[in-house]
Amino acid sequence: MKEETKQYISMRIQQAEDALADAIVLFDVRASWTGTINRAYYAVFYAASAVLATRDLSTSRHTGVVSMFGSEFVKKELLSPELGRILHRLFEMRQRSDYHVPPNRPAKSPLNASVKGENLSGTSRRF
């Protein structure tokens, strides 16, 4: 394996560990569901990217990582199907939490109001 590939794998593993630590803090300390999902997804995404790199596989798209991980490692029974399900499920959850307004959350961001100079005291507790 090339030294460059080893460094890439090492970097991705470190990113995965950092993202997982962030997810734990966001869940335990801030009770931030959206932030927790985002960081948990990225922890698994970075780990999957590292695994793909062990076979000199890479892709620039998140969907490509999810697909390749499944086809190259799960379907070939090199890794547990549960790992593929976790990656796929977190991908879907991140997509929903990052790009869709969750239920019980206003469509308008309180940040829009701050730009207009409106009073936002107490609004952050609702989000």
Backbone as XML, in Angstrom:
<?xml version="1.0"?>
<chain id="A" units="angstrom">
  <residue number="1" name="MET">
    <atom name="N" x="0.847" y="-1.182" z="0.000"/>
    <atom name="CA" x="0.000" y="0.000" z="0.000"/>
    <atom name="C" x="0.892" y="1.245" z="0.000"/>
  </residue>
  <residue number="2" name="LYS">
    <atom name="N" x="0.503" y="2.214" z="-0.801"/>
    <atom name="CA" x="1.270" y="3.456" z="-0.898"/>
    <atom name="C" x="1.204" y="4.235" z="0.413"/>
  </residue>
  <residue number="3" name="GLU">
    <atom name="N" x="2.262" y="4.967" z="0.675"/>
    <atom name="CA" x="2.306" y="5.804" z="1.871"/>
    <atom name="C" x="1.181" y="6.842" z="1.861"/>
  </residue>
  <residue number="4" name="GLU">
    <atom name="N" x="0.891" y="7.393" z="0.701"/>
    <atom name="CA" x="-0.187" y="8.378" z="0.570"/>
    <atom name="C" x="-1.538" y="7.776" z="0.979"/>
  </residue>
  <residue number="5" name="THR">
    <atom name="N" x="-1.760" y="6.531" z="0.602"/>
    <atom name="CA" x="-3.003" y="5.847" z="0.957"/>
    <atom name="C" x="-3.065" y="5.596" z="2.456"/>
  </residue>
  <residue number="6" name="LYS">
    <atom name="N" x="-1.940" y="5.198" z="3.043"/>
    <atom name="CA" x="-1.887" y="4.984" z="4.496"/>
    <atom name="C" x="-2.205" y="6.279" z="5.247"/>
  </residue>
  <residue number="7" name="GLN">
    <atom name="N" x="-1.667" y="7.383" z="4.765"/>
    <atom name="CA" x="-1.934" y="8.676" z="5.398"/>
    <atom name="C" x="-3.405" y="9.066" z="5.255"/>
  </residue>
  <residue number="8" name="TYR">
    <atom name="N" x="-3.974" y="8.811" z="4.102"/>
    <atom name="CA" x="-5.387" y="9.105" z="3.874"/>
    <atom name="C" x="-6.255" y="8.288" z="4.832"/>
  </residue>
  <residue number="9" name="ILE">
    <atom name="N" x="-5.961" y="7.001" z="4.945"/>
    <atom name="CA" x="-6.727" y="6.129" z="5.844"/>
    <atom name="C" x="-6.605" y="6.617" z="7.283"/>
  </residue>
  <residue number="10" name="SER">
    <atom name="N" x="-5.404" y="6.949" z="7.691"/>
    <atom name="CA" x="-5.175" y="7.457" z="9.040"/>
    <atom name="C" x="-5.957" y="8.745" z="9.293"/>
  </residue>
  <residue number="11" name="MET">
    <atom name="N" x="-5.960" y="9.645" z="8.313"/>
    <atom name="CA" x="-6.701" y="10.900" z="8.432"/>
    <atom name="C" x="-8.195" y="10.628" z="8.568"/>
  </residue>
  <residue number="12" name="ARG">
    <atom name="N" x="-8.727" y="9.733" z="7.739"/>
    <atom name="CA" x="-10.151" y="9.420" z="7.780"/>
    <atom name="C" x="-10.532" y="8.767" z="9.118"/>
  </residue>
  <residue number="13" name="ILE">
    <atom name="N" x="-9.690" y="7.918" z="9.644"/>
    <atom name="CA" x="-9.970" y="7.297" z="10.939"/>
    <atom name="C" x="-9.993" y="8.361" z="12.036"/>
  </residue>
  <residue number="14" name="GLN">
    <atom name="N" x="-9.048" y="9.297" z="11.987"/>
    <atom name="CA" x="-9.035" y="10.382" z="12.970"/>
    <atom name="C" x="-10.289" y="11.233" z="12.838"/>
  </residue>
  <residue number="15" name="GLN">
    <atom name="N" x="-10.690" y="11.530" z="11.608"/>
    <atom name="CA" x="-11.918" y="12.299" z="11.391"/>
    <atom name="C" x="-13.132" y="11.543" z="11.935"/>
  </residue>
  <residue number="16" name="ALA">
    <atom name="N" x="-13.153" y="10.233" z="11.748"/>
    <atom name="CA" x="-14.263" y="9.417" z="12.252"/>
    <atom name="C" x="-14.317" y="9.482" z="13.777"/>
  </residue>
  <residue number="17" name="GLU">
    <atom name="N" x="-13.172" y="9.354" z="14.422"/>
    <atom name="CA" x="-13.122" y="9.413" z="15.883"/>
    <atom name="C" x="-13.555" y="10.779" z="16.391"/>
  </residue>
  <residue number="18" name="ASP">
    <atom name="N" x="-13.101" y="11.839" z="15.737"/>
    <atom name="CA" x="-13.482" y="13.199" z="16.135"/>
    <atom name="C" x="-14.980" y="13.429" z="15.955"/>
  </residue>
  <residue number="19" name="ALA">
    <atom name="N" x="-15.521" y="12.986" z="14.828"/>
    <atom name="CA" x="-16.947" y="13.172" z="14.561"/>
    <atom name="C" x="-17.795" y="12.390" z="15.562"/>
  </residue>
  <residue number="20" name="LEU">
    <atom name="N" x="-17.347" y="11.189" z="15.923"/>
    <atom name="CA" x="-18.080" y="10.398" z="16.911"/>
    <atom name="C" x="-18.061" y="11.089" z="18.275"/>
  </residue>
  <residue number="21" name="ALA">
    <atom name="N" x="-16.909" y="11.622" z="18.659"/>
    <atom name="CA" x="-16.820" y="12.356" z="19.928"/>
    <atom name="C" x="-17.753" y="13.566" z="19.906"/>
  </residue>
  <residue number="22" name="ASP">
    <atom name="N" x="-17.795" y="14.262" z="18.782"/>
    <atom name="CA" x="-18.712" y="15.400" z="18.639"/>
    <atom name="C" x="-20.167" y="14.951" z="18.778"/>
  </residue>
  <residue number="23" name="ALA">
    <atom name="N" x="-20.516" y="13.825" z="18.154"/>
    <atom name="CA" x="-21.888" y="13.320" z="18.217"/>
    <atom name="C" x="-22.290" y="13.016" z="19.656"/>
  </residue>
  <residue number="24" name="ILE">
    <atom name="N" x="-21.374" y="12.445" z="20.405"/>
    <atom name="CA" x="-21.663" y="12.108" z="21.800"/>
    <atom name="C" x="-21.909" y="13.374" z="22.615"/>
  </residue>
  <residue number="25" name="VAL">
    <atom name="N" x="-21.071" y="14.376" z="22.416"/>
    <atom name="CA" x="-21.250" y="15.647" z="23.140"/>
    <atom name="C" x="-22.563" y="16.306" z="22.738"/>
  </residue>
  <residue number="26" name="LEU">
    <atom name="N" x="-22.842" y="16.348" z="21.461"/>
    <atom name="CA" x="-24.080" y="16.974" z="21.000"/>
    <atom name="C" x="-25.313" y="16.270" z="21.567"/>
  </residue>
  <residue number="27" name="PHE">
    <atom name="N" x="-25.239" y="14.971" z="21.699"/>
    <atom name="CA" x="-26.366" y="14.218" z="22.237"/>
    <atom name="C" x="-26.473" y="14.380" z="23.750"/>
  </residue>
  <residue number="28" name="ASP">
    <atom name="N" x="-25.358" y="14.184" z="24.450"/>
    <atom name="CA" x="-25.366" y="14.201" z="25.918"/>
    <atom name="C" x="-25.494" y="15.593" z="26.515"/>
  </residue>
  <residue number="29" name="VAL">
    <atom name="N" x="-24.808" y="16.558" z="25.941"/>
    <atom name="CA" x="-24.729" y="17.884" z="26.552"/>
    <atom name="C" x="-25.761" y="18.844" z="25.975"/>
  </residue>
  <residue number="30" name="ARG">
    <atom name="N" x="-25.900" y="18.871" z="24.683"/>
    <atom name="CA" x="-26.765" y="19.870" z="24.054"/>
    <atom name="C" x="-28.124" y="19.329" z="23.649"/>
  </residue>
  <residue number="31" name="ALA">
    <atom name="N" x="-28.292" y="18.014" z="23.654"/>
    <atom name="CA" x="-29.535" y="17.392" z="23.207"/>
    <atom name="C" x="-29.904" y="17.876" z="21.798"/>
  </residue>
  <residue number="32" name="SER">
    <atom name="N" x="-28.894" y="17.996" z="20.959"/>
    <atom name="CA" x="-29.098" y="18.455" z="19.584"/>
    <atom name="C" x="-29.255" y="17.246" z="18.676"/>
  </residue>
  <residue number="33" name="TRP">
    <atom name="N" x="-30.496" y="16.944" z="18.329"/>
    <atom name="CA" x="-30.788" y="15.783" z="17.498"/>
    <atom name="C" x="-30.178" y="15.929" z="16.109"/>
  </residue>
  <residue number="34" name="THR">
    <atom name="N" x="-30.376" y="17.068" z="15.475"/>
    <atom name="CA" x="-29.856" y="17.292" z="14.128"/>
    <atom name="C" x="-28.330" y="17.226" z="14.127"/>
  </residue>
  <residue number="35" name="GLY">
    <atom name="N" x="-27.695" y="17.882" z="15.077"/>
    <atom name="CA" x="-26.241" y="17.861" z="15.163"/>
    <atom name="C" x="-25.704" y="16.469" z="15.440"/>
  </residue>
  <residue number="36" name="THR">
    <atom name="N" x="-26.392" y="15.733" z="16.303"/>
    <atom name="CA" x="-25.982" y="14.365" z="16.629"/>
    <atom name="C" x="-26.042" y="13.480" z="15.392"/>
  </residue>
  <residue number="37" name="ILE">
    <atom name="N" x="-27.138" y="13.565" z="14.649"/>
    <atom name="CA" x="-27.283" y="12.764" z="13.427"/>
    <atom name="C" x="-26.174" y="13.116" z="12.438"/>
  </residue>
  <residue number="38" name="ASN">
    <atom name="N" x="-25.932" y="14.413" z="12.257"/>
    <atom name="CA" x="-24.911" y="14.861" z="11.309"/>
    <atom name="C" x="-23.544" y="14.301" z="11.670"/>
  </residue>
  <residue number="39" name="ARG">
    <atom name="N" x="-23.146" y="14.465" z="12.917"/>
    <atom name="CA" x="-21.802" y="14.027" z="13.319"/>
    <atom name="C" x="-21.698" y="12.503" z="13.354"/>
  </residue>
  <residue number="40" name="ALA">
    <atom name="N" x="-22.782" y="11.805" z="13.751"/>
    <atom name="CA" x="-22.758" y="10.335" z="13.746"/>
    <atom name="C" x="-22.630" y="9.824" z="12.312"/>
  </residue>
  <residue number="41" name="TYR">
    <atom name="N" x="-23.382" y="10.442" z="11.397"/>
    <atom name="CA" x="-23.267" y="10.047" z="9.996"/>
    <atom name="C" x="-21.833" y="10.243" z="9.508"/>
  </residue>
  <residue number="42" name="TYR">
    <atom name="N" x="-21.262" y="11.406" z="9.775"/>
    <atom name="CA" x="-19.911" y="11.660" z="9.287"/>
    <atom name="C" x="-18.885" y="10.725" z="9.924"/>
  </residue>
  <residue number="43" name="ALA">
    <atom name="N" x="-19.100" y="10.329" z="11.164"/>
    <atom name="CA" x="-18.189" y="9.353" z="11.784"/>
    <atom name="C" x="-18.192" y="8.057" z="10.983"/>
  </residue>
  <residue number="44" name="VAL">
    <atom name="N" x="-19.377" y="7.580" z="10.627"/>
    <atom name="CA" x="-19.490" y="6.339" z="9.863"/>
    <atom name="C" x="-19.029" y="6.541" z="8.422"/>
  </residue>
  <residue number="45" name="PHE">
    <atom name="N" x="-19.361" y="7.692" z="7.834"/>
    <atom name="CA" x="-18.922" y="8.004" z="6.473"/>
    <atom name="C" x="-17.394" y="8.008" z="6.367"/>
  </residue>
  <residue number="46" name="TYR">
    <atom name="N" x="-16.723" y="8.682" z="7.307"/>
    <atom name="CA" x="-15.255" y="8.726" z="7.286"/>
    <atom name="C" x="-14.657" y="7.330" z="7.472"/>
  </residue>
  <residue number="47" name="ALA">
    <atom name="N" x="-15.253" y="6.552" z="8.365"/>
    <atom name="CA" x="-14.764" y="5.183" z="8.568"/>
    <atom name="C" x="-14.952" y="4.343" z="7.304"/>
  </residue>
  <residue number="48" name="ALA">
    <atom name="N" x="-16.112" y="4.471" z="6.669"/>
    <atom name="CA" x="-16.360" y="3.727" z="5.426"/>
    <atom name="C" x="-15.400" y="4.165" z="4.324"/>
  </residue>
  <residue number="49" name="SER">
    <atom name="N" x="-15.110" y="5.458" z="4.253"/>
    <atom name="CA" x="-14.138" y="5.961" z="3.268"/>
    <atom name="C" x="-12.762" y="5.358" z="3.508"/>
  </residue>
  <residue number="50" name="ALA">
    <atom name="N" x="-12.389" y="5.214" z="4.774"/>
    <atom name="CA" x="-11.104" y="4.589" z="5.110"/>
    <atom name="C" x="-11.086" y="3.127" z="4.675"/>
  </residue>
  <residue number="51" name="VAL">
    <atom name="N" x="-12.187" y="2.427" z="4.916"/>
    <atom name="CA" x="-12.278" y="1.021" z="4.509"/>
    <atom name="C" x="-12.172" y="0.902" z="2.994"/>
  </residue>
  <residue number="52" name="LEU">
    <atom name="N" x="-12.871" y="1.756" z="2.261"/>
    <atom name="CA" x="-12.783" y="1.725" z="0.795"/>
    <atom name="C" x="-11.357" y="1.957" z="0.316"/>
  </residue>
  <residue number="53" name="ALA">
    <atom name="N" x="-10.656" y="2.858" z="0.990"/>
    <atom name="CA" x="-9.277" y="3.180" z="0.589"/>
    <atom name="C" x="-8.339" y="1.987" z="0.745"/>
  </residue>
  <residue number="54" name="THR">
    <atom name="N" x="-8.674" y="1.043" z="1.612"/>
    <atom name="CA" x="-7.825" y="-0.146" z="1.759"/>
    <atom name="C" x="-7.799" y="-0.973" z="0.485"/>
  </residue>
  <residue number="55" name="ARG">
    <atom name="N" x="-8.794" y="-0.755" z="-0.374"/>
    <atom name="CA" x="-8.873" y="-1.452" z="-1.668"/>
    <atom name="C" x="-8.657" y="-0.490" z="-2.830"/>
  </residue>
  <residue number="56" name="ASP">
    <atom name="N" x="-8.081" y="0.679" z="-2.535"/>
    <atom name="CA" x="-7.857" y="1.729" z="-3.541"/>
    <atom name="C" x="-9.158" y="2.154" z="-4.219"/>
  </residue>
  <residue number="57" name="LEU">
    <atom name="N" x="-10.232" y="2.188" z="-3.460"/>
    <atom name="CA" x="-11.529" y="2.629" z="-3.964"/>
    <atom name="C" x="-11.853" y="3.992" z="-3.375"/>
  </residue>
  <residue number="58" name="SER">
    <atom name="N" x="-12.400" y="4.851" z="-4.192"/>
    <atom name="CA" x="-12.835" y="6.161" z="-3.701"/>
    <atom name="C" x="-13.901" y="6.715" z="-4.634"/>
  </residue>
  <residue number="59" name="THR">
    <atom name="N" x="-14.622" y="7.680" z="-4.116"/>
    <atom name="CA" x="-15.647" y="8.364" z="-4.892"/>
    <atom name="C" x="-15.827" y="9.748" z="-4.301"/>
  </residue>
  <residue number="60" name="SER">
    <atom name="N" x="-16.254" y="10.676" z="-5.110"/>
    <atom name="CA" x="-16.427" y="12.044" z="-4.628"/>
    <atom name="C" x="-17.825" y="12.284" z="-4.071"/>
  </residue>
  <residue number="61" name="ARG">
    <atom name="N" x="-18.702" y="11.311" z="-4.192"/>
    <atom name="CA" x="-20.093" y="11.496" z="-3.756"/>
    <atom name="C" x="-20.413" y="10.612" z="-2.546"/>
  </residue>
  <residue number="62" name="HIS">
    <atom name="N" x="-21.214" y="11.150" z="-1.669"/>
    <atom name="CA" x="-21.625" y="10.393" z="-0.483"/>
    <atom name="C" x="-22.399" y="9.141" z="-0.883"/>
  </residue>
  <residue number="63" name="THR">
    <atom name="N" x="-23.271" y="9.269" z="-1.875"/>
    <atom name="CA" x="-24.026" y="8.105" z="-2.328"/>
    <atom name="C" x="-23.090" y="7.033" z="-2.881"/>
  </residue>
  <residue number="64" name="GLY">
    <atom name="N" x="-21.987" y="7.464" z="-3.465"/>
    <atom name="CA" x="-21.002" y="6.520" z="-3.981"/>
    <atom name="C" x="-20.335" y="5.733" z="-2.865"/>
  </residue>
  <residue number="65" name="VAL">
    <atom name="N" x="-20.022" y="6.400" z="-1.763"/>
    <atom name="CA" x="-19.418" y="5.715" z="-0.611"/>
    <atom name="C" x="-20.395" y="4.680" z="-0.062"/>
  </residue>
  <residue number="66" name="VAL">
    <atom name="N" x="-21.651" y="5.066" z="0.104"/>
    <atom name="CA" x="-22.664" y="4.154" z="0.630"/>
    <atom name="C" x="-22.807" y="2.943" z="-0.301"/>
  </residue>
  <residue number="67" name="SER">
    <atom name="N" x="-22.905" y="3.198" z="-1.590"/>
    <atom name="CA" x="-23.081" y="2.132" z="-2.570"/>
    <atom name="C" x="-21.866" y="1.208" z="-2.650"/>
  </residue>
  <residue number="68" name="MET">
    <atom name="N" x="-20.682" y="1.806" z="-2.769"/>
    <atom name="CA" x="-19.457" y="0.996" z="-2.870"/>
    <atom name="C" x="-19.198" y="0.182" z="-1.609"/>
  </residue>
  <residue number="69" name="PHE">
    <atom name="N" x="-19.454" y="0.780" z="-0.456"/>
    <atom name="CA" x="-19.272" y="0.054" z="0.796"/>
    <atom name="C" x="-20.150" y="-1.196" z="0.795"/>
  </residue>
  <residue number="70" name="GLY">
    <atom name="N" x="-21.388" y="-1.024" z="0.367"/>
    <atom name="CA" x="-22.291" y="-2.166" z="0.302"/>
    <atom name="C" x="-21.864" y="-3.213" z="-0.702"/>
  </residue>
  <residue number="71" name="SER">
    <atom name="N" x="-21.517" y="-2.779" z="-1.898"/>
    <atom name="CA" x="-21.189" y="-3.740" z="-2.959"/>
    <atom name="C" x="-19.826" y="-4.402" z="-2.776"/>
  </residue>
  <residue number="72" name="GLU">
    <atom name="N" x="-18.872" y="-3.667" z="-2.260"/>
    <atom name="CA" x="-17.505" y="-4.203" z="-2.161"/>
    <atom name="C" x="-17.194" y="-4.927" z="-0.846"/>
  </residue>
  <residue number="73" name="PHE">
    <atom name="N" x="-17.932" y="-4.611" z="0.204"/>
    <atom name="CA" x="-17.603" y="-5.208" z="1.496"/>
    <atom name="C" x="-18.761" y="-5.986" z="2.119"/>
  </residue>
  <residue number="74" name="VAL">
    <atom name="N" x="-19.967" y="-5.479" z="2.012"/>
    <atom name="CA" x="-21.102" y="-6.158" z="2.631"/>
    <atom name="C" x="-21.585" y="-7.307" z="1.757"/>
  </residue>
  <residue number="75" name="LYS">
    <atom name="N" x="-21.856" y="-7.043" z="0.493"/>
    <atom name="CA" x="-22.359" y="-8.092" z="-0.398"/>
    <atom name="C" x="-21.344" y="-9.205" z="-0.606"/>
  </residue>
  <residue number="76" name="LYS">
    <atom name="N" x="-20.070" y="-8.891" z="-0.503"/>
    <atom name="CA" x="-19.026" y="-9.914" z="-0.638"/>
    <atom name="C" x="-18.736" y="-10.602" z="0.696"/>
  </residue>
  <residue number="77" name="GLU">
    <atom name="N" x="-19.563" y="-10.262" z="1.703"/>
    <atom name="CA" x="-19.495" y="-10.856" z="3.038"/>
    <atom name="C" x="-18.149" y="-10.649" z="3.737"/>
  </residue>
  <residue number="78" name="LEU">
    <atom name="N" x="-17.490" y="-9.538" z="3.418"/>
    <atom name="CA" x="-16.251" y="-9.193" z="4.111"/>
    <atom name="C" x="-16.539" y="-8.447" z="5.412"/>
  </residue>
  <residue number="79" name="LEU">
    <atom name="N" x="-17.695" y="-7.772" z="5.437"/>
    <atom name="CA" x="-18.150" y="-7.068" z="6.630"/>
    <atom name="C" x="-19.619" y="-7.389" z="6.856"/>
  </residue>
  <residue number="80" name="SER">
    <atom name="N" x="-20.059" y="-7.191" z="8.062"/>
    <atom name="CA" x="-21.416" y="-7.497" z="8.475"/>
    <atom name="C" x="-22.457" y="-6.660" z="7.725"/>
  </residue>
  <residue number="81" name="PRO">
    <atom name="N" x="-23.566" y="-7.285" z="7.341"/>
    <atom name="CA" x="-24.655" y="-6.517" z="6.732"/>
    <atom name="C" x="-25.154" y="-5.401" z="7.650"/>
  </residue>
  <residue number="82" name="GLU">
    <atom name="N" x="-25.034" y="-5.596" z="8.955"/>
    <atom name="CA" x="-25.467" y="-4.572" z="9.907"/>
    <atom name="C" x="-24.685" y="-3.275" z="9.707"/>
  </residue>
  <residue number="83" name="LEU">
    <atom name="N" x="-23.414" y="-3.359" z="9.363"/>
    <atom name="CA" x="-22.619" y="-2.153" z="9.111"/>
    <atom name="C" x="-23.137" y="-1.402" z="7.890"/>
  </residue>
  <residue number="84" name="GLY">
    <atom name="N" x="-23.519" y="-2.132" z="6.878"/>
    <atom name="CA" x="-24.102" y="-1.507" z="5.696"/>
    <atom name="C" x="-25.425" y="-0.834" z="6.012"/>
  </residue>
  <residue number="85" name="ARG">
    <atom name="N" x="-26.241" y="-1.501" z="6.836"/>
    <atom name="CA" x="-27.530" y="-0.909" z="7.226"/>
    <atom name="C" x="-27.331" y="0.360" z="8.048"/>
  </residue>
  <residue number="86" name="ILE">
    <atom name="N" x="-26.350" y="0.349" z="8.933"/>
    <atom name="CA" x="-26.074" y="1.530" z="9.765"/>
    <atom name="C" x="-25.666" y="2.703" z="8.880"/>
  </residue>
  <residue number="87" name="LEU">
    <atom name="N" x="-24.752" y="2.472" z="7.958"/>
    <atom name="CA" x="-24.307" y="3.536" z="7.064"/>
    <atom name="C" x="-25.485" y="4.069" z="6.238"/>
  </residue>
  <residue number="88" name="HIS">
    <atom name="N" x="-26.251" y="3.178" z="5.666"/>
    <atom name="CA" x="-27.388" y="3.584" z="4.830"/>
    <atom name="C" x="-28.422" y="4.349" z="5.647"/>
  </residue>
  <residue number="89" name="ARG">
    <atom name="N" x="-28.744" y="3.853" z="6.834"/>
    <atom name="CA" x="-29.751" y="4.505" z="7.680"/>
    <atom name="C" x="-29.286" y="5.891" z="8.118"/>
  </residue>
  <residue number="90" name="LEU">
    <atom name="N" x="-28.026" y="6.008" z="8.530"/>
    <atom name="CA" x="-27.515" y="7.320" z="8.940"/>
    <atom name="C" x="-27.470" y="8.285" z="7.759"/>
  </residue>
  <residue number="91" name="PHE">
    <atom name="N" x="-27.154" y="7.784" z="6.576"/>
    <atom name="CA" x="-27.176" y="8.632" z="5.383"/>
    <atom name="C" x="-28.573" y="9.206" z="5.184"/>
  </residue>
  <residue number="92" name="GLU">
    <atom name="N" x="-29.580" y="8.351" z="5.255"/>
    <atom name="CA" x="-30.963" y="8.806" z="5.079"/>
    <atom name="C" x="-31.369" y="9.794" z="6.173"/>
  </residue>
  <residue number="93" name="MET">
    <atom name="N" x="-31.002" y="9.501" z="7.407"/>
    <atom name="CA" x="-31.346" y="10.385" z="8.522"/>
    <atom name="C" x="-30.678" y="11.753" z="8.368"/>
  </residue>
  <residue number="94" name="ARG">
    <atom name="N" x="-29.429" y="11.761" z="7.938"/>
    <atom name="CA" x="-28.730" y="13.039" z="7.752"/>
    <atom name="C" x="-29.375" y="13.830" z="6.622"/>
  </residue>
  <residue number="95" name="GLN">
    <atom name="N" x="-29.739" y="13.152" z="5.548"/>
    <atom name="CA" x="-30.395" y="13.837" z="4.437"/>
    <atom name="C" x="-31.672" y="14.533" z="4.926"/>
  </residue>
  <residue number="96" name="ARG">
    <atom name="N" x="-32.477" y="13.791" z="5.675"/>
    <atom name="CA" x="-33.719" y="14.368" z="6.185"/>
    <atom name="C" x="-33.462" y="15.504" z="7.170"/>
  </residue>
  <residue number="97" name="SER">
    <atom name="N" x="-32.532" y="15.315" z="8.084"/>
    <atom name="CA" x="-32.318" y="16.343" z="9.107"/>
    <atom name="C" x="-31.620" y="17.576" z="8.541"/>
  </residue>
  <residue number="98" name="ASP">
    <atom name="N" x="-30.786" y="17.412" z="7.533"/>
    <atom name="CA" x="-30.068" y="18.556" z="6.966"/>
    <atom name="C" x="-30.871" y="19.303" z="5.906"/>
  </residue>
  <residue number="99" name="TYR">
    <atom name="N" x="-31.727" y="18.606" z="5.172"/>
    <atom name="CA" x="-32.356" y="19.217" z="4.010"/>
    <atom name="C" x="-33.876" y="19.337" z="4.064"/>
  </residue>
  <residue number="100" name="HIS">
    <atom name="N" x="-34.490" y="18.838" z="5.126"/>
    <atom name="CA" x="-35.940" y="18.923" z="5.258"/>
    <atom name="C" x="-36.275" y="19.495" z="6.623"/>
  </residue>
  <residue number="101" name="VAL">
    <atom name="N" x="-37.346" y="20.239" z="6.685"/>
    <atom name="CA" x="-37.780" y="20.803" z="7.961"/>
    <atom name="C" x="-38.418" y="19.684" z="8.769"/>
  </residue>
  <residue number="102" name="PRO">
    <atom name="N" x="-37.850" y="19.387" z="9.958"/>
    <atom name="CA" x="-38.440" y="18.331" z="10.779"/>
    <atom name="C" x="-39.801" y="18.749" z="11.335"/>
  </residue>
  <residue number="103" name="PRO">
    <atom name="N" x="-40.631" y="17.779" z="11.721"/>
    <atom name="CA" x="-41.917" y="18.109" z="12.310"/>
    <atom name="C" x="-41.726" y="18.940" z="13.583"/>
  </residue>
  <residue number="104" name="ASN">
    <atom name="N" x="-42.702" y="19.763" z="13.915"/>
    <atom name="CA" x="-42.691" y="20.597" z="15.114"/>
    <atom name="C" x="-41.602" y="21.661" z="15.101"/>
  </residue>
  <residue number="105" name="ARG">
    <atom name="N" x="-41.100" y="21.977" z="13.949"/>
    <atom name="CA" x="-40.098" y="23.031" z="13.828"/>
    <atom name="C" x="-40.597" y="24.028" z="12.802"/>
  </residue>
  <residue number="106" name="PRO">
    <atom name="N" x="-40.578" y="25.313" z="13.135"/>
    <atom name="CA" x="-41.083" y="26.296" z="12.179"/>
    <atom name="C" x="-40.249" y="26.330" z="10.907"/>
  </residue>
  <residue number="107" name="ALA">
    <atom name="N" x="-40.915" y="26.587" z="9.791"/>
    <atom name="CA" x="-40.222" y="26.665" z="8.505"/>
    <atom name="C" x="-39.290" y="27.860" z="8.450"/>
  </residue>
  <residue number="108" name="LYS">
    <atom name="N" x="-39.587" y="28.894" z="9.247"/>
    <atom name="CA" x="-38.785" y="30.105" z="9.250"/>
    <atom name="C" x="-37.737" y="30.021" z="10.352"/>
  </residue>
  <residue number="109" name="SER">
    <atom name="N" x="-36.506" y="30.285" z="10.032"/>
    <atom name="CA" x="-35.429" y="30.250" z="11.011"/>
    <atom name="C" x="-35.447" y="31.500" z="11.879"/>
  </residue>
  <residue number="110" name="PRO">
    <atom name="N" x="-35.131" y="31.378" z="13.174"/>
    <atom name="CA" x="-35.038" y="32.562" z="14.016"/>
    <atom name="C" x="-33.909" y="33.480" z="13.565"/>
  </residue>
  <residue number="111" name="LEU">
    <atom name="N" x="-32.970" y="32.956" z="12.793"/>
    <atom name="CA" x="-31.884" y="33.794" z="12.276"/>
    <atom name="C" x="-32.416" y="34.836" z="11.310"/>
  </residue>
  <residue number="112" name="ASN">
    <atom name="N" x="-33.461" y="34.500" z="10.573"/>
    <atom name="CA" x="-34.071" y="35.474" z="9.670"/>
    <atom name="C" x="-34.595" y="36.667" z="10.448"/>
  </residue>
  <residue number="113" name="ALA">
    <atom name="N" x="-35.177" y="36.417" z="11.614"/>
    <atom name="CA" x="-35.717" y="37.494" z="12.436"/>
    <atom name="C" x="-34.593" y="38.383" z="12.967"/>
  </residue>
  <residue number="114" name="SER">
    <atom name="N" x="-33.454" y="37.794" z="13.306"/>
    <atom name="CA" x="-32.361" y="38.599" z="13.845"/>
    <atom name="C" x="-31.820" y="39.561" z="12.802"/>
  </residue>
  <residue number="115" name="VAL">
    <atom name="N" x="-31.861" y="39.159" z="11.556"/>
    <atom name="CA" x="-31.413" y="40.040" z="10.483"/>
    <atom name="C" x="-32.318" y="41.261" z="10.397"/>
  </residue>
  <residue number="116" name="LYS">
    <atom name="N" x="-33.597" y="41.060" z="10.671"/>
    <atom name="CA" x="-34.564" y="42.157" z="10.626"/>
    <atom name="C" x="-34.549" y="42.978" z="11.916"/>
  </residue>
  <residue number="117" name="GLY">
    <atom name="N" x="-33.762" y="42.562" z="12.906"/>
    <atom name="CA" x="-33.664" y="43.304" z="14.150"/>
    <atom name="C" x="-34.753" y="42.986" z="15.155"/>
  </residue>
  <residue number="118" name="GLU">
    <atom name="N" x="-35.453" y="41.884" z="14.969"/>
    <atom name="CA" x="-36.515" y="41.515" z="15.893"/>
    <atom name="C" x="-35.918" y="40.897" z="17.149"/>
  </residue>
  <residue number="119" name="ASN">
    <atom name="N" x="-36.658" y="40.928" z="18.223"/>
    <atom name="CA" x="-36.219" y="40.376" z="19.494"/>
    <atom name="C" x="-36.316" y="38.851" z="19.456"/>
  </residue>
  <residue number="120" name="LEU">
    <atom name="N" x="-35.218" y="38.180" z="19.799"/>
    <atom name="CA" x="-35.193" y="36.724" z="19.758"/>
    <atom name="C" x="-35.034" y="36.111" z="21.142"/>
  </residue>
  <residue number="121" name="SER">
    <atom name="N" x="-35.169" y="36.868" z="22.188"/>
    <atom name="CA" x="-34.932" y="36.328" z="23.527"/>
    <atom name="C" x="-35.830" y="35.129" z="23.775"/>
  </residue>
  <residue number="122" name="GLY">
    <atom name="N" x="-35.212" y="34.045" z="24.193"/>
    <atom name="CA" x="-35.940" y="32.834" z="24.524"/>
    <atom name="C" x="-36.239" y="31.918" z="23.352"/>
  </residue>
  <residue number="123" name="THR">
    <atom name="N" x="-36.023" y="32.330" z="22.131"/>
    <atom name="CA" x="-36.389" y="31.483" z="20.994"/>
    <atom name="C" x="-35.480" y="30.283" z="20.842"/>
  </residue>
  <residue number="124" name="SER">
    <atom name="N" x="-34.218" y="30.382" z="21.258"/>
    <atom name="CA" x="-33.294" y="29.269" z="21.041"/>
    <atom name="C" x="-33.713" y="28.024" z="21.823"/>
  </residue>
  <residue number="125" name="ARG">
    <atom name="N" x="-34.443" y="28.175" z="22.905"/>
    <atom name="CA" x="-34.880" y="27.021" z="23.678"/>
    <atom name="C" x="-35.933" y="26.192" z="22.953"/>
  </residue>
  <residue number="126" name="ARG">
    <atom name="N" x="-36.605" y="26.763" z="21.987"/>
    <atom name="CA" x="-37.631" y="26.046" z="21.240"/>
    <atom name="C" x="-37.041" y="25.232" z="20.100"/>
  </residue>
  <residue number="127" name="PHE">
    <atom name="N" x="-35.791" y="25.434" z="19.765"/>
    <atom name="CA" x="-35.216" y="24.779" z="18.591"/>
    <atom name="C" x="-34.226" y="23.744" z="18.953"/>
  </residue>
</chain>
